[in-house]
């Protein structure tokens, strides 16, 4: 059983390395530009003129600016809603770059993913601790029964709402612990947590994504699959810091730790 779990973990780690280092993976993010900061509509090193409206972004571009829309040369004016799929599916491009439209709490922005980004060229891998069964334990999820949102500071210094769906309880080395978690669309859980290694032998906080609980609330808490947040790979992501109660006093010496 342990051997199978260890092999599964190795495969997971290899896939993670491939994903983050892909041409339009997290390492390729060169900038996140909020349109409210650019009233003239001209974004740094991004062609076109970008204007935010209440429910969309209006992009205006000339043929000579070299933008593409849905893979075809674009000129004129187009209304864009937020890109909801993978970066590779973003509607607007410029050469090999993908320009992703996003909105956060009513504020519109554009992200610039460039395969030639310096962080992607400098990437040497993810420092991750090999699988150890002691870090994988049973967990129990108790939903709040109502939607809760807490204001949490993000790495860009702005506070934003973080939706929380319940409490995940588990026992680690004889100590009873809990994490406040969000519930994803597929029923899986998402926790932002810190521990005694954070900011030292590990990044300052990490993510954990336990599988969807069963009908009785049972799931698995596997810290071997602790994830570096996107902002560990590029400074322009909007990762939230851990919500209240999610800073553990124990040292979680497992999973992804930091970049090599």
C-alpha positions in Angstrom: 0.0 0.0 0.0 2.7 2.4 1.0 4.7 1.5 -2.2 1.7 2.3 -4.4 1.1 5.6 -2.5 4.7 6.5 -2.9 4.6 5.8 -6.7 1.4 7.8 -7.0 3.1 10.7 -5.2 6.1 10.6 -7.5 3.8 10.7 -10.5 1.8 13.6 -9.0 5.1 15.5 -8.3 6.3 15.0 -11.9 2.9 16.2 -13.3 3.0 19.3 -11.0 6.5 20.1 -12.3 5.3 19.8 -15.9 2.2 21.9 -15.2 3.9 24.9 -13.5 6.7 25.0 -16.1 4.4 24.7 -19.2 4.6 27.5 -21.7 1.5 29.3 -20.2 1.8 27.9 -16.6 2.2 30.0 -13.5 5.9 30.7 -14.1 4.9 32.5 -17.3 2.9 35.2 -15.6 4.7 38.6 -16.2 2.0 40.9 -14.8 -1.4 41.5 -13.5 -2.7 45.0 -14.5 -5.8 46.5 -12.9 -7.6 48.7 -15.4 -8.6 51.3 -12.7 -4.9 52.0 -12.4 -4.6 53.0 -16.1 -7.3 55.5 -16.9 -5.9 56.1 -20.4 -6.4 52.3 -21.2 -2.8 51.7 -22.1 -1.3 48.8 -20.1 2.5 48.3 -19.7 4.0 46.4 -22.7 0.5 45.3 -23.8 -0.9 46.5 -27.2 -4.4 47.9 -27.5 -6.6 50.2 -25.4 -8.4 48.5 -22.6 -11.5 50.1 -20.9 -13.4 48.6 -18.0 -17.2 48.8 -18.0 -19.5 47.4 -15.3 -19.9 44.0 -16.8 -17.1 43.7 -19.4 -13.8 45.0 -20.7 -13.8 46.9 -24.1 -10.7 46.3 -26.1 -9.9 48.6 -29.0 -6.9 47.8 -31.3 -5.4 48.7 -34.6 -4.3 46.1 -37.1 -0.6 47.1 -36.7 -0.7 46.3 -33.0 -0.5 42.6 -33.7 -3.3 41.3 -31.3 -5.2 38.2 -32.1 -8.8 37.2 -31.0 -9.6 33.6 -30.9 -6.5 32.8 -32.8 -7.2 35.3 -35.7 -5.7 38.8 -36.3 -7.8 41.4 -34.6 -8.5 45.0 -35.2 -11.5 47.1 -34.1 -13.5 46.9 -30.9 -14.7 44.0 -28.9 -16.4 43.5 -25.5 -14.7 40.8 -23.4 -16.0 39.0 -20.3 -13.6 37.3 -17.9 -11.7 34.3 -19.2 -12.9 31.3 -17.1 -11.0 28.4 -18.6 -7.3 27.5 -18.9 -4.8 30.2 -19.9 -4.3 28.6 -23.3 -8.0 29.3 -24.0 -7.8 33.0 -23.4 -9.4 34.9 -26.3 -6.8 37.6 -26.7 -3.1 36.9 -27.6 0.0 38.7 -28.8 2.5 36.4 -30.5 3.0 33.5 -28.1 1.6 35.5 -25.1 -1.9 35.1 -23.7 -3.7 38.1 -22.3 -6.2 36.9 -19.7 -9.2 39.0 -18.7 -10.1 38.7 -15.0 -12.4 40.4 -12.5 -12.1 40.4 -8.7 -14.8 42.0 -6.6 -15.9 44.2 -9.5 -12.4 45.3 -10.5 -11.3 44.3 -14.0 -7.8 43.4 -14.9 -5.6 41.8 -17.5 -2.9 39.1 -16.9 0.1 38.8 -19.2 1.3 35.2 -19.6 4.5 35.0 -21.6 6.4 31.8 -22.3 9.6 33.8 -22.4 9.1 35.1 -18.8 12.4 35.3 -16.8 10.9 33.1 -14.0 10.1 30.3 -16.4 13.6 30.4 -17.9 15.2 30.3 -14.4 13.0 27.5 -13.1 15.0 24.5 -11.8 12.3 22.6 -10.0 10.2 22.3 -6.9 11.8 21.2 -3.6 9.3 18.6 -2.3 9.7 16.1 0.5 9.3 12.4 -0.6 6.2 10.6 0.4 5.8 9.6 4.1 2.7 7.8 5.2 2.6 9.6 8.6 1.5 12.8 6.8 -1.7 11.2 5.3 -4.5 10.8 7.9 -8.3 10.5 8.0 -10.2 13.7 8.2 -13.8 14.8 8.8 -15.5 17.7 7.2 -18.3 19.6 9.0 -20.1 22.2 6.8 -21.1 25.5 8.3 -24.6 25.1 6.8 -24.4 28.7 5.4 -22.0 30.6 3.2 -19.3 32.5 5.1 -16.9 35.1 3.7 -14.0 36.5 5.7 -11.8 39.4 4.6 -8.2 38.1 4.2 -5.2 40.0 3.1 -3.7 39.0 -0.3 -0.1 39.0 -1.2 -0.6 42.2 -3.2 -1.5 44.0 0.1 -5.3 44.2 -0.7 -7.9 42.5 1.5 -10.4 40.4 -0.4 -13.2 38.0 0.5 -12.4 34.4 1.0 -15.4 32.0 1.0 -15.4 29.3 3.6 -17.6 26.3 3.7 -16.8 24.4 6.9 -14.2 22.9 9.2 -11.9 20.0 8.4 -10.8 18.1 11.6 -8.0 15.6 11.8 -5.5 14.1 14.2 -1.7 14.4 13.5 0.9 12.8 15.8 -1.7 12.6 18.5 -2.7 16.3 18.2 -6.3 17.2 17.2 -6.2 20.0 14.6 -8.6 21.8 12.4 -8.6 24.0 9.2 -11.2 26.3 7.8 -11.8 25.2 4.2 -13.5 26.3 1.1 -15.7 23.9 -0.9 -14.9 23.8 -4.7 -17.5 23.3 -7.4 -16.8 19.5 -7.6 -17.2 19.1 -3.9 -13.5 18.9 -3.1 -12.0 21.0 -0.4 -9.4 23.8 -0.4 -7.4 25.0 2.5 -4.9 27.9 2.8 -2.6 27.1 5.7 0.7 27.9 7.4 2.7 25.9 9.9 5.9 26.0 11.9 8.0 25.6 8.8 6.4 28.5 6.9 8.8 31.2 6.0 11.7 29.0 7.0 12.1 25.6 5.3 8.8 26.1 3.4 7.2 28.9 1.6 5.3 31.4 3.9 2.0 29.5 3.3 0.7 26.6 1.2 -2.5 25.1 -0.2 -4.1 21.8 0.5 -6.8 20.2 -1.7 -8.4 17.2 0.1 -10.9 15.1 -2.0 -14.6 15.6 -1.7 -15.9 14.1 1.6 -18.3 11.2 1.4 -21.9 11.3 2.7 -20.7 11.1 6.3 -18.1 13.9 5.9 -15.1 11.6 5.7 -12.1 12.4 3.6 -8.3 12.1 3.6 -5.9 14.9 4.7 -2.7 14.2 2.9 0.0 16.8 3.6 2.3 14.9 1.2 0.4 16.8 -1.5 0.7 20.2 0.1 1.0 22.7 -2.8 3.0 25.9 -3.3 0.5 28.6 -4.1 0.7 30.3 -7.5 2.3 33.4 -6.0 5.4 31.2 -5.2 6.0 31.0 -8.9 5.1 34.6 -9.9 4.6 37.7 -7.9 1.6 38.8 -9.8 -0.9 36.2 -8.5 -3.5 37.2 -5.9 -3.0 34.4 -3.3 -4.9 34.9 0.0 -3.0 34.5 3.3 -4.4 31.8 5.7 -7.7 32.8 7.3 -8.0 32.9 11.1 -7.2 29.5 12.7 -5.3 28.1 9.7 -1.8 28.7 11.1 -0.8 25.4 12.7 1.7 25.2 15.5 3.1 21.9 14.3 5.8 21.5 11.6 4.4 20.1 8.4 7.6 18.8 6.9 5.8 17.3 3.8 4.8 18.1 0.3 6.0 21.0 -1.8 8.3 23.2 0.3 9.8 25.9 -2.0 11.4 26.5 -5.4 14.8 25.0 -6.0 
